[in-house]
Amino acid sequence: MNTDGKPTATQMSVLVAAARRADGAIEPLPDNLNGGARVQVIKSLFAKGFIVESDGHHVLTDAGYAAVGKHRPINKGVRKMNTNDGVAQRDAPDALQELEGKVRAIRPGTKILTLIELLQEPGGASIVTLLQATGWLPHTIRGAISAIVKKKLGFRVISEKGLGGERIYKIDIATPKVE
């Protein structure tokens, strides 16, 4: 299993939506993923080790939860099985095109997606960089980071001062969000 790959924006939206569900299922997938795109996203998530099949459903692995900064929810009184992720692993099914569903995903080409991609850069992004990329005012950027990136999507965002005293914002994927 290769978990070294960084998820794409589309994959990240699928992972975030699944992490919000109690069972960690990736279905229903976003409306914009049709036909071959659905198959490719699911195959890629399998290849990167972010999902497995369990009882006919595709669910997040521990690596999938970690990619969005969360932990697998464990019900009280339930112990984790002795498998890699508490779920029996199987090969990707051939009939992936039959998946259906409707989840509000981050649409490609939007300013929010641009904001998230810049925040995921290794060095993060300064407010000036975010201003130039989105065309928003500083208070709008800070509000979007707080309301959408942190609260709605569940990312943990780090804010720190850079060498020149400029504030740098970045998504901390390695550390789970404290809830």
N, C-alpha and C positions, 0 to 999 in steps of 0.2 A: 504494500500500500504506500503510495507516495503522497504525503501530506505537506511536502515542501512548497507546492504550488500555491500561489496567492489567488484567491477567488476573483473573478472578474466582477464588474458591477452588477451584471445580470445574475450571476451565481450568488453574489452577496445578498441581493434582494430576495432570492429564493431561500437562502439560509436564514436570514433575519425573520422572514415570515414563519418558517418552520420552527425556529427557536421560540417564538411566541406561543406556539400551540402546545398544549399539555402533553400530547403524544409525540411531538417532534416530527410529525409527518410533513413532507414537502408538498404534498397535494392538498389543496388545489394549487396549481402553478399559475403564474401571471397570464393574463389574456394575450399578451403580446408574444408569447411563446407558442407557436403553432408548428405542427408537422415535424420537420427535420430539426428545427431549432430546439424543440422540447427534447428530442432524442439526444442531441449533442450536449445540451446542458446537463442532462441526467447522467450520460456516460462520463462526462468530464468530472462531475461531482463524485461519481463512483471511483474514477481513476485517481482522484486526489485524496480519496479516503474520507470525504465529508459525509457521505450517506451510505447506507446499506439497505438491503431489502429484508423486511420482517413481516411475516404473515401477509404477504401480498401487497404491502405498502412500503414506500421508501421513507426511511426515517434518518434523522441526524445521528452521526456518531459523536463521540466525545470531541474529536477533531473538528467536526462541523459546528458544535456549540462553541468551542474555543475560538474558531474563526470569527465569530460575531461577539466574542467577549463574554460568553455566558457558560454556565455549567449545566449538565443534564439534570433536570429535576428528578429527585428521588422521593417517592412517597414514603411516609413514615411506616415502618414495619416491613419494608421491602428491601431485600439485600440485592446487590448487584450480582449478576451471574458471572461465572468464571470465563467468559469470552472476552474478546478484546474490548468491546463497547457495551457489553450487557445484552447484545443482540446477536443472534446467529447470522453469520455472513454468508451471502450467496452471490452468484454471478448476476450481472445485469440482465434483466429480461429482454427478450427480443421484441415484445409488443409494447414498447414504451410510447408509441404514438397514440395509444388508447387513453392516455391520461387526460383527465378533464379538470377544470377548476377555474376559480376566479379569485385572485388575490390582488389587491392594489399594490403594484410594484412601482419602483422608481423608473419612470420612463426615460429611455435613452435620449440624450441631447438636452436634458433639462439643466437648469442652473443648480438644482440640488444635487444632481448626479455629479456635476462638475465640482461642486463644493466637496462632496465626499471623496472623490478621486484625488483632489489636492490634499485633503486631510490625511489620506492613506499613504502619501509619499513618505519615504523613510525619514526625511528631515522635517516633515510637516509643512505648514504654509503660514506665511505672515498675513496680517490683515491687508497689507498692500497688495499682495499676490491675489488674495481672495477678492479684493475690490476690483482689480483689473480683469479677473476671469469672469466675474458675475455682473459687474456694473452696478451692484447694490451699494448702499451706504453702510458705514461701519456698524451702526446699530441694527440694521437688517441682517447682516452677516452673523453678528453675535446672537441675535434672536433665533435665526435659523439653526445655528449650532445647538443652542439650548433646547428649543422646542422640537425640532425635527430630528436632528442627528442624535442627540442624547435621549430625549424622552420618547419620541415616536419610534425610532429605529433601534434604540437600546445600545448605542455605542458609548464607550467610555472615551471622553475627549480630554486630552491633557493640554493645559495652557501654561506656557513657561516663557520667560524672557530670554531672548537670544543674545548673542555676543554684543550687538550694537544697541541693546536695550529694547529692541523691537519684540513684541509679543508674537510667539509662534504657537499655533494650534495644530494638534495632530490626534488621530484616532489611535488609541492604545488597544491593539488587537490581542496582545499577549496577556494582558491583565483583565480578568472578567469584571464586568460592571457590578458594583455593590448595590444590592437592592434592599 
